[in-house]
Amino acid sequence: MSTFVIEHNTRVGDNPCVESKSPSKLHQSSFIQLDDWFEGYAHFLDLNVWPLSSVVETIWDDATKSWNVVIDRGAMSHHSKIKHIVLATATASSDLDLDRKTLDESIEE
């Protein structure tokens, strides 16, 4: 398979609805409509989505210039060797705390 989407939640786009603490029913209903839109988008573009999954481990293989990735899919783990990883998080998620010195050293190598 050429691409796949790892989705932590049950459905694509569930994050705003699941994490919203808004007491407003109007606010909540707009999230549900957005969730449905994301689900439809994934369906109509025939995206390969793995719900209730998470990336457990990523290891860079310098010899093959690829990533060895372990994905937890609930009852089983999936191991994959891939060239590119794109990480997308919710807009309201907390910032990643990267060690800038280590990051700079790895870029220079």
C-alpha positions as CSV (number, residue, x, y, z in Angstrom):
1,M,0.0,0.0,0.0
2,S,1.3,3.4,-0.9
3,T,-0.2,5.5,2.0
4,F,-2.2,5.0,5.1
5,V,-3.6,7.2,7.9
6,I,-3.2,6.2,11.5
7,E,-6.2,7.5,13.4
8,H,-6.2,7.4,17.2
9,N,-10.0,7.7,17.5
10,T,-12.9,5.6,16.3
11,R,-13.6,7.8,13.3
12,V,-11.6,10.3,11.2
13,G,-12.1,13.8,12.7
14,D,-13.5,12.7,16.0
15,N,-10.9,14.7,18.0
16,P,-12.7,18.0,18.2
17,C,-16.0,16.3,19.2
18,V,-14.4,14.0,21.7
19,E,-12.3,16.6,23.3
20,S,-14.7,19.5,23.3
21,K,-15.9,20.6,26.7
22,S,-18.4,23.1,25.4
23,P,-21.8,23.0,27.1
24,S,-23.3,24.6,24.0
25,K,-25.4,22.1,21.9
26,L,-25.0,24.3,18.9
27,H,-21.2,24.2,19.2
28,Q,-21.3,20.5,19.6
29,S,-23.5,19.9,16.6
30,S,-21.1,21.8,14.3
31,F,-18.3,19.5,15.4
32,I,-20.5,16.4,14.6
33,Q,-21.1,17.9,11.1
34,L,-17.4,18.5,10.7
35,D,-16.7,14.9,11.8
36,D,-19.1,13.6,9.2
37,W,-17.4,15.7,6.5
38,F,-14.0,14.3,7.4
39,E,-15.3,10.8,7.4
40,G,-16.9,11.4,4.0
41,Y,-13.7,13.0,2.7
42,A,-11.7,9.9,3.7
43,H,-14.3,7.6,2.1
44,F,-14.6,9.4,-1.2
45,L,-10.8,9.7,-1.7
46,D,-10.5,6.1,-0.8
47,L,-8.0,6.8,1.9
48,N,-6.6,3.8,3.8
49,V,-7.5,4.7,7.4
50,W,-6.6,2.6,10.4
51,P,-8.9,3.7,13.3
52,L,-8.1,3.0,16.9
53,S,-4.4,2.8,16.0
54,S,-1.2,4.6,17.2
55,V,2.4,4.8,16.3
56,V,4.4,3.0,19.0
57,E,8.0,3.3,17.7
58,T,9.9,5.0,14.8
59,I,13.5,4.1,14.1
60,W,15.5,5.7,11.3
61,D,17.6,3.2,9.2
62,D,20.5,5.2,7.7
63,A,21.5,2.3,5.5
64,T,18.2,2.2,3.6
65,K,17.3,5.8,4.2
66,S,13.9,4.8,5.6
67,W,11.8,4.6,8.8
68,N,11.0,1.4,10.6
69,V,7.7,2.0,12.2
70,V,5.7,-0.1,14.6
71,I,1.9,0.6,14.7
72,D,-0.4,-0.6,17.5
73,R,-3.7,-1.8,15.9
74,G,-5.3,-3.1,19.1
75,A,-5.1,-6.9,18.9
76,M,-2.0,-6.8,16.7
77,S,1.1,-4.8,15.8
78,H,2.0,-3.8,12.3
79,H,5.7,-3.3,11.3
80,S,6.3,-1.2,8.2
81,K,9.4,0.2,6.4
82,I,8.6,3.6,4.9
83,K,10.4,6.6,3.3
84,H,8.2,9.4,4.6
85,I,6.2,10.2,7.8
86,V,3.8,13.1,8.1
87,L,2.6,13.8,11.6
88,A,-0.6,15.8,11.9
89,T,-2.1,16.7,15.3
90,A,-5.2,18.5,16.4
91,T,-4.9,22.3,16.2
92,A,-5.5,22.6,20.0
93,S,-2.9,20.0,20.9
94,S,0.1,20.9,23.1
95,D,3.4,21.8,21.5
96,L,6.0,19.1,21.0
97,D,9.0,19.7,23.3
98,L,11.9,18.9,21.1
99,D,15.5,18.9,22.2
100,R,16.9,21.6,19.8
101,K,20.5,20.6,20.3
102,T,19.8,16.9,19.4
103,L,17.6,18.0,16.5
104,D,20.4,20.3,15.1
105,E,23.0,17.5,15.4
106,S,20.8,15.0,13.5
107,I,20.2,17.5,10.7
108,E,23.9,18.2,10.3
109,E,24.8,14.5,10.0
